[in-house]
């Protein structure tokens, strides 16, 4: 549509402000559903406000904890299936788990959504997932940015990023410093791939950009007996949040490792003292069948599997031996998966 004097309008360049306003109308109910008394501004303000003084019990030394992340190429699966209500859950839960490793409780979340041409219904689906996960975490979806950038993204695709801020009492923060040889590693199961390893998965299953869309969708619609679902349904299972399961027991653990990109091998050392290693025993836990399918299809060795994927463990909690029975009793799906040992000159993680 041309401007009133016959000249170019912003819409002519590919940016539709009316579509953005429609998207805002569709998403505002989801966003407001996450607000509590701490939120002092309405949806759409330039600088949303959150009152720390009303965030719960007063803290003597409150420490803010922040994290930022994305969903990665899992988004490509959402594009192919035109299903956008789970990637927002992925994003929030990934960020919640990251700050949970310090013992932090989430306060608020911001998102960034960018695309070539804004489709209001698609944005609303994504935000519905963000809001669902934020409500479950007791976290306000405080605001964000929705950007229309023609010529920058491929048609029908978008990027999604998130930013979370949480709060922890300084003397209750978890940092792994007290982990010692003899402590026990407890694993909390993942719900599947979570948000990592999708570039490899897409290559293995022939879901790359070179694959014709119709062929890729046909592959995603393939039913796998071992999975008891289609490949597409499996690949879009949301990233699990461990907040509500672990929140009552944070005082019992010495360290928490969120198993994301880099798997057990690269993430566990992030919470270990320099003189401590962890020895994992994969025979001690069962892993979702998708990992066996991936490993067989790609002939991937076990070390690479444990670095590219979570292999069925989404969070590792390290605790003193005397805390283990109570933790296993209160976390029914948790299992002992290894133990801390002296590192010496060796690696930080051993898997056998």
VENSULRA-V779384 format. One record per pair of residues at least 4 apart in sequence whose ideal C-beta (glycine too) atoms are under 6 Angstrom apart, sorted by the first residue. I is the first residue (numbers start at 1). J is the second residue. Records with the same first field share a line. If there is no record, write none. Layout:
I = J + J
This chain:
1 = 9 + 11
2 = 6 + 9
3 = 7 + 9
8 = 12
10 = 15
11 = 16
14 = 150
15 = 148
19 = 118 + 120
20 = 118
22 = 120
23 = 120 + 123
26 = 120 + 124
27 = 31 + 124 + 127
28 = 43
30 = 127 + 128 + 131
31 = 43 + 141
32 = 43
33 = 131
34 = 131 + 134 + 135 + 140 + 141
35 = 39 + 140
37 = 54
38 = 50 + 51 + 54 + 55
39 = 140
40 = 49 + 51
41 = 45 + 48 + 49
48 = 142 + 143
50 = 108
59 = 169
61 = 170
62 = 167
63 = 168 + 170
64 = 165
65 = 99 + 102 + 104 + 166 + 168
66 = 165
67 = 95 + 98 + 99 + 164
68 = 163
69 = 94 + 95
70 = 161
71 = 75 + 87 + 90 + 91 + 160 + 195
72 = 195 + 198
73 = 198 + 199
74 = 195 + 198
77 = 235 + 236
78 = 83 + 84 + 87
79 = 157
80 = 216 + 217
81 = 220 + 232
84 = 122 + 125 + 126
85 = 125 + 128 + 129
86 = 129 + 236 + 238
88 = 126 + 129 + 130
89 = 93 + 129 + 132 + 133 + 238
90 = 195 + 238 + 239
91 = 160 + 162
92 = 109 + 130 + 133 + 134
93 = 133 + 239 + 241
94 = 195 + 239
95 = 162 + 164
96 = 106 + 137 + 241 + 243
97 = 242 + 258
98 = 258
99 = 104 + 164 + 166
100 = 243
101 = 256 + 258
102 = 168 + 173 + 174
103 = 168 + 172 + 173 + 174 + 250
104 = 166 + 168
105 = 166 + 167
106 = 137 + 139 + 164 + 166
107 = 165 + 166 + 167
108 = 140 + 142 + 165
109 = 134 + 139 + 141 + 164
110 = 142 + 143 + 144 + 163
111 = 130 + 144 + 162
112 = 144 + 145 + 161
113 = 146 + 160
114 = 147 + 149 + 159
115 = 153 + 158
116 = 150 + 153 + 155
118 = 148
130 = 141
131 = 141
134 = 139 + 141
137 = 243
153 = 157
168 = 173
174 = 256
176 = 255 + 271 + 272
178 = 254
179 = 183 + 254 + 255 + 272 + 273 + 276 + 318 + 340
181 = 340 + 341 + 342
183 = 318 + 320 + 340
184 = 319 + 321 + 324 + 336 + 339
185 = 278 + 316 + 318 + 337 + 338
186 = 317 + 327 + 334 + 336
187 = 285 + 313 + 316 + 335 + 337
188 = 242 + 314 + 315 + 334
189 = 312 + 333
190 = 194 + 310 + 312 + 314
191 = 237 + 240
192 = 237 + 288 + 290
193 = 197
194 = 239 + 310
195 = 239
196 = 260 + 261
197 = 201 + 308 + 309
198 = 202
200 = 308
202 = 207 + 208
203 = 208
204 = 297 + 298
205 = 219
206 = 211
207 = 211 + 216
211 = 215 + 216
220 = 231 + 232
221 = 230
222 = 231
223 = 230
226 = 289
227 = 234 + 289
229 = 233 + 234
234 = 290
240 = 314
242 = 246 + 315
243 = 247
245 = 331
249 = 330
252 = 319 + 323 + 327
253 = 317 + 319
254 = 318
255 = 271 + 318
256 = 317
257 = 267 + 268 + 271 + 316
258 = 315
259 = 264 + 267 + 310 + 313 + 314
262 = 266 + 267
263 = 306 + 307 + 309
264 = 268 + 280 + 306
265 = 306 + 307 + 349
268 = 278 + 316 + 349
269 = 348
272 = 276 + 348
275 = 343
276 = 340 + 343
277 = 341 + 343 + 348
278 = 338 + 340 + 349
279 = 338 + 339 + 341 + 350
280 = 337 + 338 + 351
281 = 338
284 = 337
285 = 312 + 335 + 337
287 = 291 + 311 + 312
288 = 312
291 = 311
295 = 300 + 305
300 = 304 + 305
304 = 308
305 = 309 + 311
306 = 311 + 351
310 = 314
319 = 323 + 327
323 = 327
327 = 331
328 = 334
